[in-house]
Amino acid sequence: MGTAFLLAVVVILVACPVVTLLLRPLRQPPVVAEMVAGVLLGPSVLGLLLPSVEHHLFPEQIRPLLYVAGQLGLTLFMFQAGYEFPLAGIGRVARPAALVSAAGSATPLVLGAALTWVAHGSIDAAPPGVPLRVLAGFVGVTLAITAFPMLARIISENGLGGTAFGRIALAAGALDDVVAWVLLAGVVSMARGSAGTVVLAVSGAAGLVAALTLLVRARRPLLRAVDRLGPAQLQLALLVAVCLAAWYTNRVGLYAVFGAFSLGVAIPHDRRIDAAVAATEPLARTLLLPLFFTYSGLNTDTGLLGRPALLLFAAGCTAVAVVGKFGACWWASRAVGQPHAVALRIGTLMNARGLMQLIAINVGLSQGIVTRSMFTVLVVVAVVTTLMATPLLRFLDRRDGGVPGAVGPVDDGRAGSPDSATAGAAS
């Protein structure tokens, strides 16, 4: 089994850069290419064209290994995303971000649940015994998710951190994911027939906030302790802390990545910590994270969408996802006084689901809430909405002759506020 696993890793590490190069003309980030590569290596493409090759490269017995290694990579990646999260200026956009997040979460959740309720009985969506309310709630939650790590990377790579829509989208995306994981815990509680899961998630989240608050306040003694550690000792301490935070949040039902991301946000920035975090990136980003996407791809079979009812449902889910997230976030942005051009970009960024939706639907599959058919439908939604983001931003920039709000104050939604105007365009 070990030899088969190593061969699978080689195939994945070769395939992901190749797909990244192929998608480069579309200006897609590497994470998007890895999502696509995972689908290509699974039954949707490789399994359809060369089924014996797919079974040889990815036999059933190595899939648990891919899952575990992918989860470790995902945890480290989310820790790095949290560490890079730009807290400066977030407080100034708290009010508009809260409204954008609320509208962008509630609307697709309600629309997704309603669509699932209407389509119930005509599609193979849930295993026997799963109540309709659980299935509808799960679909709604997954459509309400925003791909915060990918959103942060798109903003960083395109130099949008100084824009009004960049700051609002970052804050709203972070809020979205917090709400989404609590709601997902609630759905799992309903699936298990007990309120214990959601109670544990809420109380565990409160405990996490308390622990991280203490960590933030202990900045000076923590940095003094860092000064006494060698580079290898510091890196070991960080890895232990990340794994412990991930274990805790997974144990309370918030999923491992939430703890890793929260820890990354809370720990202080320092030259030595910067170096230790950067040293974990090649292992997580280059080696382990692609395994998570491939594992998701191996569970995705687009051949299942050949049935008209399921294909129609997939189209409906995609439409509901775009209208519910993009439309609601655009409306909320306009409601707090953002110009039309800024509101369009906020809606575009918030509409990407990517990695976070893949995480959520993997939870649903592992918990027996959805079938492989429904899993495939939701993967399609994740891929389509994420692929839209960067090309649509480029189109808007070309149409408007630049990026609006690249510098200057951000509208906080209060009438008469000195920050109520968005700055002019910048190239």
N, C-alpha and C positions, 0 to 999 in steps of 0.2 A: 504493500500500500504506500510506503514511503517513496518508492521509486516512481510510482504513478503520480503521486502528489507533486514531486519535483518536476516531472514532465509537464504537468498541467500548469505549474507556475511559469515555466519557460514559455509555453504557448501564450499565456496571458500577457507576460511582460513584452513579448514581441508584438502581439496583436494591438495592444493599446497605443503605442507610439505610431503605428502604421495608420490607425483610424484617426488619431490626432492630426497627422499630416494631411490626410484626405479631407478633413473638415476645416483645415486652416483657412482656405479661401472664404469660408462662411464666418470666420472670426469667432468660432466656438471655443470656449475654454476647455482645457484638458479633461475636466470632470465630465463634461457633456460627451466627449469622445469615448471616455471609458464606459459611460452608460450604454452608448451605442455598441461598443465592442462587446460588452457583456451579452447583449441581445443577439449579436451576430454569431457568437460562439455557442449559443444555446440551441435548443430544438427549432427555433424560429427560422434560422438560416443554415447553420452548419448541420444540424440534425436533419433538416429537410433535404439538403443536397447530398450529404455524406453521412448518413446515420451511423454507420459502423465506425467512422472516424471519430464522431462525437462521443460515442460510447467508449471508445478506446482511450481518448484523451481525458474524458471526464466521467469515469465510472462512478456508480452510485456510492461506493464505499469511501471515496475521497471527498465527497461533498461536505460532510461534517467538518473535515479539516479546513476546507476552503471557507466555511462559515466562521469558524473560530478565528482563523488568521485574519479574515476580512473584518471581523468585529474589533480585533485589536488595532488594525490599521485605522478603522473608522474612529475609534476612541482617541487615538493619537492625533488624527487629523482635526477632530473637533476641539481638542485641547489647543492646538496651534491656532485654529480659527478664533477661539476665545481670547487667546493671548494677543492676537493682532486686532481685536475688535476696538475701534476708535471711540473711546468713551467721551473724549473732548467734544463739547458742543451738543451732546445728546439731550441734555437737560433743556436746552432752548427749544427743542422740537418735540418735547414730551406730549404736549396737548394734541397737536395735529397728528403725531404718530399714533397716539392712543385711539383717535377716531378712525384713522385709516386702518389700523389693525382690527378694531372692533367690526367695522363694516366689511373688511376683506376676509374676516373669519366667519362671521355669522351668515353672510349671504350665500357663499358656496356650500356651507354646511347644511343650511335649510334646503337649498335647491337640490343638492346631491342626495339628501335623505328622501326628499319628495320624489325624485326621479326613480330611486331604488324602490320605493313603495309602489309606484305606478307599474314598474316593470316586473315586480315580483310574480313569479309563477311562469313567466315566459322565458326566463334565462336561468342557467345553472350558476347561481351566484354564491350559495352557501351550502356547507355540508348538512346532512340531515340533523335535525335537532337544534339548529341555530335559530333563535327567534328573529322574526323580521325586524323588530326594533333594534336589535343588535347589529344586524347587517346594514340597515339604513343609517344608523349612527356611525358605523365604521366608515362607510363610503363617504358620508358627509364630512367626517373629520379629515380623511385623507385628501379630499378636494379642498379643504380649508387651509392646508399646510402651505407655507412658503419655504423655499429652499434657502434658508438664511445663510449657510456657509457659502453656497454658490453665489448668492446675491452679494455677499461681502467681497468675494473674489472678483466678480464682474465690476463692482464699483472701484475696487483697488486697481485692477489691471487697466481700466479705462480712465483713471484719474478723476473719478467723480466724487471723491470724498469731500471736496469743497463746495459741492453744489447743494442747493436746497433739496432737490429730490433725492440726492444720494444720502443725506443725513436723515431725512424723514423715512426713507425706505429702510435704512439700516435699523433705526429704532423700532419701526413698525414690524419688521421681519423678526427681530428678537422677541418682541411681545407675542407675535403669532406663534412662534415655536413653543414658548412657555405654555400658552393656552392650549395648544394642540396636544402636548404631551399629557396635560392634566385631563383633557377630554378623552384622549385615547385610553388613559387609565380607567376612566369612567365606563367606556365601552367594554373593556376587558372585564370590569366588575360585573356588568350586566351579563356578559357571556358566561361568567362563572356563577351567576345567580347569587352574588353576595356583594354588599356594599363595602366589604372590608378592603378591597383593592383600591377604590377611590379614596377612602378615608386614610389608608396608609400613604397614598400618593400625596394628598394634601398635607398631612402632618409631616411626611418626610420632606416635602418641599420647604415647609416652615423651618425644619431643622437644618436643611441645607443653607437657607438664607442666613440663619443665625450663625452657623459655622463660618460662612464666607465673610460675614460682617466682621467677625472677630479676626479673620485673616487679614482683611483690609486694614483694620485698626492696628494690627501688629506689624505694620510695614517695617518700621525701623529695627526692631529686634530680629525680624526675619532676615533683613539684609545683612545684619551683623553676623547671623548664623551662616549665611551664604559665604561671607568672606572667609570663614574658617574651613570651608570645604574645598577640596581639590576638584578639578573639572569632572573627573569620573564619579566622584562621590556626589557632586551636585546633580549630575545627570541621573544617577541612580535614585536620588531622593525625589527628583521630579517624576520619574517613571512610577515609583511607588505611590506617590501622592495622586497621580492621574488614575492609576488602577484602583486605588482605594476609593476615590471620588466616584469613579464609574461603577464600581461594585455597589456602593451605597445607593446611588440613584436607581440602578437596576433592581436592587433588592426592594426598594420602596415603590417600584412600578413606574418610574419616570424615564426609564431606559438609560443605558450606560452613557450615551453620548451627551446627555444633558449635564451630568455631573462633570464630565471632562471639559465641556465648554465653559461651564460656570467657574470651574477652578482656573481655567485660562484667563478669564476676565478678571478674577479677583487677585491673582498673584501680582506683586509689584514688578515694574520693568527696571531692569538693571543690565549693564553690559554683560555680566557673566551669565545671568539668567537668559538673556537674549541668545548667547552662544549655545547654551545647553538646549534651549528649545529648538534652535536652528539645526542642531545635531540630530534631532529625532526626525526631521522632515524627510530625508532620503528613505529611511526605513518605512515610514508610514505612507508617504505620498507616492513613492516609486514602486515599492515592493508589495505592501500589504493592502492598501486601499483598493487597487484594481481587482483584488480577489473578491472583495465584497460585491462589486458590480458584476463580476462574472458569475458569482453564486446567484445573484438576482436574475441574471440572464438565463441561467440553466433552469430556472423555475418559470420562465416566460416562453410561452408557445403561441405565437401569433396565428398559427394554423387553426387554433380554437376559435378565432374570430371569423372563420369561414361561414359559420351559421348566421343567417340574416338577422335573427333577433339579437344575438350577442354583438354583432357588428354595429347594428343600429344603436344598441345601448352604449357601446364604446364611443360612437360619434356624439351621442347625447351627453355622456359624461364629460367629454372634452369641451363641448359647447358650454355646458353648465359651469365647468371649471373656469373657462376663460371669461364668460359673462359675469359670473359670481365674484371672481377675484379681481380681474382687470377693471370691470365696470364699476364694482363697488368701491375699489380703491381710488379710481378716477373721481367718482362722485364725492367721496369723503374729502379728497384733496381740494376739490373745488369748493366744498362747503366750508373749509377752514381758510379760504381766501387765496389758495395757490392759483397761479395762472394756468390756462388750459395746457400750454406746452409742458409745464412742470408736472401737472396732474397726469398727463399721458405717460410720462416717463416713470412716475411712481407706480402707476398701474402695471406698466410693462415689467418692471423689476419684481414687483410683488407676485406677479402671475407665474413666475418660474417656481417649480416644485422640486424637481431633481432629486438630489440625495435624500432630503428629509422625507419625501413621500415614499421613496424606495425603502427607507428604514421602517416607516409605519406599516407599509403593506407586507413587509417581511414579518413584522410582529403579528399581523392578522393571519398570515398563512401558518406561522408556527403555533398560534393559539387555536387553530382550527375554526376561525371565524369566516374565512372565505375559501372558495375553491380555486383551483389553478386557473380556471377560466376568468374569474373575477380578478385574480392577481394579475393576469395578462392585460385585462382591460385597464387596470389602474397603472400598470407600467407604461402602457401606451400614452395615457394622459400625462404621466410624469415626463416622458421623453418629448412629447409634442410641445407642451407648455414651456419646457426648458429650452428647447431648440429655438423657440420664438423670440426669446429675450434679446440676445445680442443683435441679430439682424434687424429687429424692429427698432432698437435704440439707434442703430446706424442710419436707418431710414429716416427717423425723426430728426437726427442731427443734420442730414443732408437737406431735408425739406426746410428746416428752420435756419440753415446756415450757421450752425454752431450749437453749443450746449447752453441752455438757459440757466441762469442762477449759479454760474460757476464760482462766483465770488460774492461776498456781501452778506447781509443779514437774511435770516429765515423767518418767514411768516409763522408766528405762533398761534394764529387764529383769533387773537383778541383785537377787537376794533380799536383803532387809535394807537395800537402798539407801534413804537418806533421801528420795530422790525417787520412791519407789515408789508413791505415791498420786496419783491425778488429782484436780485441784481440783474444787470443786462447780460446779453449773450457774450460768450467767450468762445474762441475757436478751440 
